[in-house]
Amino acid sequence: MKIDILNLRDGITEYFESLGPSELDLTGLDFRLKDKAFVHTTVEKRGSKVKIRIDSKFSLVLTCSRCLEEFEQSFNTVDEYYVKPGQEELEPEKYLSEEDIYSIFAPTQEVDTTPLVRDSIILSVPMKPLCREDCKGLCPVCGVNLNSTTCEHVGTIKEENEWQKKLKEIRKKLEKK
């Protein structure tokens, strides 16, 4: 959504929209948007200062990093930005206030909030998505999902990996010196 900053009246203005995956350019990523993202944008203008608050609600289909099953997770994000007209002025050193950190510069009279919503969705994806906290993952021998089935390898898998054995050998050699 493009917001015309110059012709915005003083006070609070609210916008509601729903954005789909194609509008947000979320194709080709490790996750997908389930339906649409519902966005509530609040723009507060006081003189020349403009503050944008974006509340987004959406569900993502993620892949569990342990068992590789797809699962759905809902998110609610809240982001605030301060809009400054013109280009960013670079100074050699400057103490940054919270307003400086969350500022966006508008070289034109319009601010497009769609890329801000897209960034918020991407940043909300966990680094290691889990279908549930106690996910057992896959059997390292046969690859079966241990959440839904058990296999003959459960309990017989050696706890020690090859690299752990090598480290112990190195430690023994170092202790002998």
C-alpha positions in Angstrom: 0.0 0.0 0.0 1.3 3.4 -0.9 0.7 6.2 1.6 0.8 9.8 0.4 2.7 11.5 3.2 2.4 15.1 1.9 -1.4 15.1 1.6 -1.9 13.3 4.9 -3.9 15.2 7.5 -2.6 15.7 11.0 -3.7 13.1 13.5 -4.1 9.3 13.2 -5.2 7.6 10.0 -5.8 3.8 9.7 -5.6 1.5 6.8 -6.6 -2.2 6.5 -5.5 -4.5 3.7 -4.8 -8.2 3.0 -1.8 -9.2 1.0 -1.2 -12.5 -0.8 2.1 -14.3 -1.6 2.4 -12.8 -5.1 1.9 -9.2 -3.8 4.5 -9.7 -1.2 7.0 -11.5 -3.5 7.3 -14.5 -1.2 7.9 -17.1 -3.9 10.9 -19.4 -3.9 11.6 -19.2 -0.1 11.9 -22.0 2.5 8.3 -21.3 3.7 5.0 -20.2 2.2 2.2 -17.9 3.3 -0.8 -20.1 4.0 -3.5 -17.6 2.9 -3.1 -13.9 3.1 -1.5 -11.6 5.5 -3.9 -9.2 7.2 -2.3 -5.9 7.8 -3.5 -3.0 10.0 -1.5 0.2 9.3 -1.7 3.2 11.6 -0.2 6.4 10.4 0.3 9.2 12.9 1.2 12.7 11.6 2.2 15.5 14.0 3.4 18.5 12.0 6.3 17.3 9.8 6.8 14.1 11.9 5.2 10.9 10.6 5.1 7.6 12.5 3.9 4.3 10.9 2.8 1.3 12.9 2.2 -1.9 11.0 0.3 -4.8 12.8 0.4 -8.0 10.7 -1.3 -11.3 11.3 -0.5 -14.3 9.1 0.1 -18.0 9.0 3.1 -19.7 7.5 3.6 -23.2 6.3 7.1 -24.2 7.5 9.2 -27.4 7.4 10.4 -28.8 10.7 14.1 -28.8 10.9 14.1 -32.2 12.8 11.5 -34.4 11.1 11.1 -32.5 7.8 7.3 -32.5 8.1 5.4 -29.4 7.1 3.4 -27.6 9.8 1.5 -24.4 10.1 2.4 -21.6 12.6 0.6 -18.3 13.2 2.4 -15.0 13.7 1.5 -11.5 14.9 4.1 -8.8 14.3 4.2 -5.2 15.2 6.7 -2.8 13.6 7.1 0.9 14.0 8.9 3.3 11.6 9.5 7.0 11.5 9.3 8.6 8.1 11.8 11.3 7.2 11.6 13.2 3.9 14.5 13.2 1.5 17.7 11.2 1.4 19.6 9.9 4.4 22.4 12.2 5.4 25.6 10.3 6.3 27.7 11.7 9.1 31.0 10.3 10.2 29.9 9.5 13.8 26.6 10.0 15.4 24.8 8.8 18.5 21.7 7.0 17.2 18.4 7.5 18.9 15.5 4.9 18.7 13.9 7.2 16.1 17.1 7.1 14.0 17.3 3.3 14.1 13.7 2.8 12.9 13.7 5.6 10.4 12.9 5.2 6.7 13.6 7.9 4.2 11.0 8.9 1.6 12.7 10.5 -1.4 9.2 11.0 -2.9 5.9 12.0 -1.2 4.8 8.3 -1.0 5.8 5.5 1.3 5.2 1.9 0.1 4.5 -0.3 3.1 4.4 -3.6 1.2 8.2 -4.1 1.4 8.0 -3.4 5.1 5.4 -6.1 5.6 7.4 -8.5 3.5 10.5 -7.9 5.6 8.6 -8.4 8.8 7.2 -11.8 7.5 10.7 -13.0 6.5 12.3 -11.9 9.8 9.6 -13.7 11.8 10.6 -17.1 10.5 12.5 -19.0 13.2 16.1 -20.1 12.4 15.2 -23.7 13.2 11.5 -24.2 12.9 10.1 -27.0 15.0 6.7 -28.7 14.5 6.7 -29.1 18.3 9.2 -28.6 21.1 9.6 -32.4 21.8 10.0 -33.4 18.1 12.0 -36.6 17.9 13.2 -36.1 14.4 14.3 -38.8 12.0 16.1 -42.0 12.6 19.8 -41.5 11.6 19.9 -45.0 10.2 16.7 -45.6 8.2 15.2 -42.1 8.1 11.8 -42.9 9.5 9.9 -40.1 11.3 10.3 -41.0 15.0 7.3 -38.9 16.0 4.9 -41.3 14.2 6.7 -44.6 14.2 9.4 -46.5 15.9 12.0 -48.5 14.2 14.4 -51.3 15.2 17.3 -48.9 15.5 15.8 -47.0 18.5 18.1 -47.7 21.4 20.7 -49.5 19.4 22.2 -46.4 17.8 25.6 -45.8 19.2 25.6 -42.5 21.1 29.1 -41.7 20.0 29.7 -40.4 16.5 32.8 -40.9 14.5 34.0 -37.3 15.1 33.6 -37.8 18.9 35.8 -40.9 18.7 38.5 -39.0 16.8 38.4 -36.2 19.4 38.9 -38.7 22.2 41.8 -40.2 20.3 43.4 -36.8 19.9 42.8 -36.0 23.6 44.6 -39.3 24.6 47.5 -38.5 22.4 47.8 -35.0 23.9 47.6 -36.3 27.4 50.5 -38.8 26.8 52.8 -35.9 25.9 
